Amino acid sequence: MHLSERYSQLRARSEAICQGLQPEDHVVQPIVDVSPPKWHLGHTTWFFETFILIPFAADYKVFDPSYPYVFNSYYESVGARVVRTDRGNLSRPSVADVMAYRAHVDRAMQAFLTQPAPLSDSLRATIELGINHEEQHQELLITDIKYILGHNPLMPGYSTSYPKPDVPDCQQPDWISLPEGVYEMGAQGGEFCFDNELNRHKVYLAAYQVQSQLVSNADYLAFIEAGGYSDFRFWHAEGWEWVKSKPIKAPLYWHWIDGSWYHYSPEGLVPLPPHQPVCHVSYYEAWAYAQWRGLRLPTEAEWEVAQRLFQWGPRWEWTESAYLPYPGFTKAEGAIGEYNGKFMVSQMVLRGASEATTPGHSRPTYRNFFHPPLRWQFTGIRLARSI
C-alpha cells in the first residue's frame, strides 16, 4: 500500500471513531489522564505539521500560529504548551476549527507524499512514527471516550453504530510450561518498532508456567466476594493505601444495582458478562488478585517468550516488570527522543493489545506502560507461577 493511502486511511479512522459524539462530548476532561477527543484530533495533526510539513514541505503555510501551543503534548524541545490539566478548558478552537485544521494538514500531506521526488529513509521513518503515533491516539480516543461517557451521570451509550469488538469468552485455563533457559527478547529492527522495544538481548528465565486464558469477570468476582478489597494481606502497601483512600471496591465501570452487577459498555449500562475477560483493573488490583490466588503476574520477559503458545489481544496484560530501558537503549536526538525514554520511571509494563487497539498496531515485542493505579485503559490479568 502506498504511503499516501495508508495516511488517508489512518486519518479517516480517527474521525470515524468520533462519529458517534456530540460536539459537547469533544471538550470534556473528567480527570488529568483523559484528554478531550477534540484535543486528540488536533494533537495528531500537529505532529505531522510540526515534524513533517514545517521542516520539509516547501511553501507550507501554518494553519494557525497558536495551535502549536494548544496541541503540543509533552515535547519540551518544541516549545511552550497548554498544561495537561487544562485541556478541558479549550472550548476554543471549536470542533469545526479542529476539523478544518485536519483538512488543511491532510491536503498538504497528500501533496507531500505524492510528490515525484523520493523521500529519504530518515523522513520515511518519521512519517512511519507519525502513523503509529496516531494509531496510539486512536486507542486513547476509544478509552477516553468511554471514560467521558461512562462518568456522565446518564451513562449514555457511545453509538448505536459502534462495532462491538469480538472478544472471546474465557475458557477453563490450562498451564503452559516453559523450561529454564536463556532466551532472547526485544525487537530486531527492520520492521517498524518503537525505540523502547530495542535492542534484542538475552535473558535467563527459571522454569515457569503461564495460564492459557485471561482471568474472567466471574473469576475476579470471586475475589470481591471473598473480601479481597478489605484484606490487606493481598496488597502492596501502596496499593492498600490506594484502595482505602478512594475507596475502591470493584473494577472501573462495575456497578452494583438492585442485587446484580452491571458494567458500562459502549452500549450503555448492561449486565456484567461473567465469562468475558476482566477489564479496567489497575496493577495494584491485578497483583492483589494474583496474591489471593497464591500465584503471580508474569514478567515481561516471561510473557514475550511464552506468547506464541497462547492467544492474546483482548486486554492489555499487566506484568511484574518495571518500565526500564533495555541494554544498549539510546534516545534519538531532538524532540523524537522524548517519545519514550523520559517516561522510564515509576511505571509498570503491559504486554499484548486490547479490543481498542488499532488493527495491525500490535506485535509480540510491544511495550505499553502505565502507572500502577491507572485502569481506564482496557487492562486485564494473566497468571503465572514458578515451578
N, C-alpha and C positions, 0 to 999 in steps of 0.2 A: 504494500500500500504506500502510495506517495505521501511524503511528509505533510503536504498541504491538505490531503484528505484526512489523515489522522488528526491534524489540528482541527479541521472543521467538525469532525465527529466528536472530538473532545469537548469543544466549546458548546455544541448543541446539547450534549448530555448534561452539562452543568445547569443549563437553563431549563431543561426538561425536568430535572429534579425539583425545581422551584415552581413548576406549573400549577400545582395544587394550592399555592399560597395566595393569601390576600396581601395587598400592599402593606397593611399594618403588621403582618407576620414578619416582614423582612427587616424590621427595625429592632425587634425585642432582644434583649440580652439579660436573661434571668440571673446568671452567675458569670464570674470572670472567665471560666473555661469555655463558655458558649459564646460564639460570635454571631451577630445578626447575619442572616442569609445574604442580605444586600452587601455586607462587607466582604464576605467570601467571593461574591461575583466580581466585586471591584478589585480585591487584592490579587486574585489570579490574573486579572487583566493587567494590573500594574506590573506584575512580574515580567510579562512579555514586553511591555512598553519600556521598562527600565533596563532590562538586561539584553534585549534584542534590538528593538526598534531605535531607541535613542542613540546607542553607540554605533549601530551598524547600518541602519536604513537611511540612505541619503534623502534629504529633503523631508524627513518625517516631522510633522508638526504635533507637538504635545497637545493632548486634548484639553487639559486644564492644569495649570501650574500648581494648583493647590492639592491635586489628587495624590501626588507622592507623599505628602504629609498625612493624608487621610488613610491611605491604603498600604503604606509600609507596615510590616508586622513587627519584626524584631531585628532588622538589619541595621546595626549601628553605623556601619561604614557607608550607608547610602544617605543618611541624613535623619532629621527630626521626624517624629511620628506621633500620632494620637496614641495615648497610653491605652493598653488593652481594656482596662475597666471602663473607658469612656466610649467604646464603640457603639454602645446602645444609645448614646446621646446624639448620634449622627442622623437626625431627622432630614438633614440635607447633606450631601446630594440625594435627590429623590431616587426611587426605584427607576423611574423613566430616565433620569440622568445617567445612572449607572449602566442601564441597558444601551444607551446611546454611546457611552464610553466603550463598552464592549464592542459594539458595532464598528466604531471608529478604529479601534486597535485591530479588530479582525480583518477589516479591509486592508489595512497596511500590512498585516502579517501575511495575508494571502498573496499580495503583490510581492512581498519579500521572498516568500517560499517558492514562488513560481518564476522568479527571475532567471534568465538564461545562465548567469554566472554561477558556477558550483559553489556550494557552501564549504567552508573549511571544516576539518574534523572537530576542532575545538568549538566552533559555532554550532555545529550539529549536536554536540554533547550538551551545550547549554540549552538548546531547544528541547532536546530529549528530557533534560532535567525539568524544564518548564512544563512539559506534558505530564510527567509523573507527579510534579508538584500539584498541578490542578486535579489529577486523579486522587491525590490525598485529600484535597479540599472537597472533592465530591463526596467522599465518605464522611468528612466532617460536616458537610451540609446536611446529610441524612441524619447523623447523630444529633446535630444541633437543632434541626427542625423538630425531631422527636422530643427533645428536652423542652423546647419552647412550647409546643402544643400539649405535651404531657404534663406541664406545670400550669397551663391555663386552667382556671377553675372549672371550665366546662369540659375539659379534656376532649376536644373535638377530634374527629378523625382527620388524618392528614389529607387524604384524597381518595375519592371513590375509584379513581383510575390507577391508583398506586399498585404496581405489580407485586403481588405477595411473594416474598422470597421462598424458594424451595429449600426448606430446612428439614432434613430427615429426622424422624423421631430417634431417640436414643434406644439402643437395644441392650440386652444383657452384656456387660463388658467382659472381654477376655483379657488376660495378662499377656503382653508381648515381652519376651525376654531378649536382652542384649548382653553378650558376653563381655567380660573385662577385655580391655584392649586400648590401643592407640588409634584414634580416628582423626579424620580431617573435617573441618567445618569452615564456613565462610565462602564468599563468592570468589570465583577465579578471575573475574573480569571478562571482557569480550562482550557479552550481553549487558544490557543496562543493569546497574545496581546503584544503590546509594553508597556514599563513601563509608558509612558505618558498617557495611557488610564486608569490607575489605580489611585485612588480607586473609586469604585461605591459610589455615595453620593447623597444626596437630594438637590434639587434646587427649589426655589419658582419662578414661572412664572406668570406674569399677563396675562390676556386673550389676545390672538393674532391670527393672520391669516398668513398663508404662501400660495404662489401660487403653484398650482399643476404642473406647467410647468416651464421650464427654459426660460430665455429671449432668443429670437431668433435673428438671424442676421438682419432680417427686423425690429424688434423692436429697435435694437441698432442703425441701420442706421437712424431711425427717430430722434434719439438723435443727431447724427452727423449733419444731415440736418437742425436741429433746432438751430445749432450753439453751441451745448453743450461743445465743446472743446475750445470755445472762450468766455465763460461766467463764470466768477469767482464765481458767486453765488452758483454754484453746487459743488464746490470743497473744500476739506480741504485746508488750507493754504499751507501745504507741498505738496499736490497733485497739486495744482495750479502752484507752482514753478517748479515742475517736468514737467508738460505739457509745460510750457513756455520755459524751458531750453533745451528740447530735439530737436525740438518741436514734440509733439505727436498730431496726427490728426485722428487716427483710431486705431483699434486693431492691434496687431502684425500680420504680414503676409498679411494684406489687402493692395491692390494696385489699385489706380485709373488710368485706362488706357483707353484712347480714349472714355471717357464719360461713362465708366462702371466700376463697382467694381469687382476685381478678388481677389483670395486668394491663397497662396501657400499651396499645399497639398502633400501627398506622391506621387501623380501622376504628380506633377509639378504645374504650374500656371493654374488655372481653374476658370471659373466664380463663383462668390460668391453665394452659395445656400441660398436663403432668409429664408427658414423655418428651417434650421439647428440651433441648439443652438449656440449662440455666444461663441467664444473661444479666448483664449490668451488675456484676459484683466487683467489688474492689479487690486489690491484692490482699488487704487485711482479711476480707471475708473468705477469699479462696484459701489462704493459708490456714485460717481457723477451721474451715470445713475439713481440710486435709488432716489437721491435727485430731479433730474429732473422730475421723475415720481410722486413726492410727497410721496414716500414710503421709505423703508429702507431695509437693509440686515437683515436676521435672526441672532440671537446669536447662538453660537454652541449648547447651551442647547435647544433652541427652535428647531433647526434643528434636533437634535437627538430624541427629544420627538415626533416630527411630522413625521419623515422619514418613518415610517411604513404606512403612508397614501398617499404617492406619490412615483413615480418611480424615482430612482436616479442612477447615474453611468456614463452617457456620459461625464460629466465635473466635475472637482473639483469645489466646490461651496464656494465662499468667504463668510465668516461670519463676524459679527460685533464684534467678540471676539478676544482679545489679547491672544497670546500663553503663558499660565501660568500654573503652576503645580496645580493639583487637591489637595484637602485636604488630608493630610497624605502621599503625594508623597515622596518617598525616592529614592536616587540614589544608584545603586549597587556599590559594591566595585570594584576598579581597572578600567581597560580600558572600560569594558562593561558599567560602569556608565557614560561614556562620550557620550553615544549614543544619548540621547535626552535632559537630564536635563540642560546642559550648554547652550542650544540654546533658553531657555525660556525667551527671552527679545527681544523687538523691532520687533516682528513678529506677523502675523495675522493667525488665524486658518482657514483652509479649510476642508470641510467635503465631504464625498461621495467617488467618484472614478472617473476615466476617461476612455476614449476609449483606452488609452495606459496602463492602469493598468493590471498587470498580472492576469488572471482568478483565482479566489479563494483568492486573496490577500485583497479584500475589506471587510469591515464589518461596521455596524452602529456606532460603537464606535471609529473608526479610526480617528486619529487627524493628518492631514497634516498641514504644516506650512511654510509660506514664508514671506519675507519682502514685504511691500506694493507695491513697484514699479515693482516687478518681474511679468513677464507674458509669459515666454517661456514655462511654463507648460500648460496643457490643462485645463485652468481655465474659469469658467463661472459664471452666475448670477441667483440666485433665489430671488424673492422679498418677503417681509413680511410687516406687519403693525400691530400696536397695536389697540385693539378695547375696 
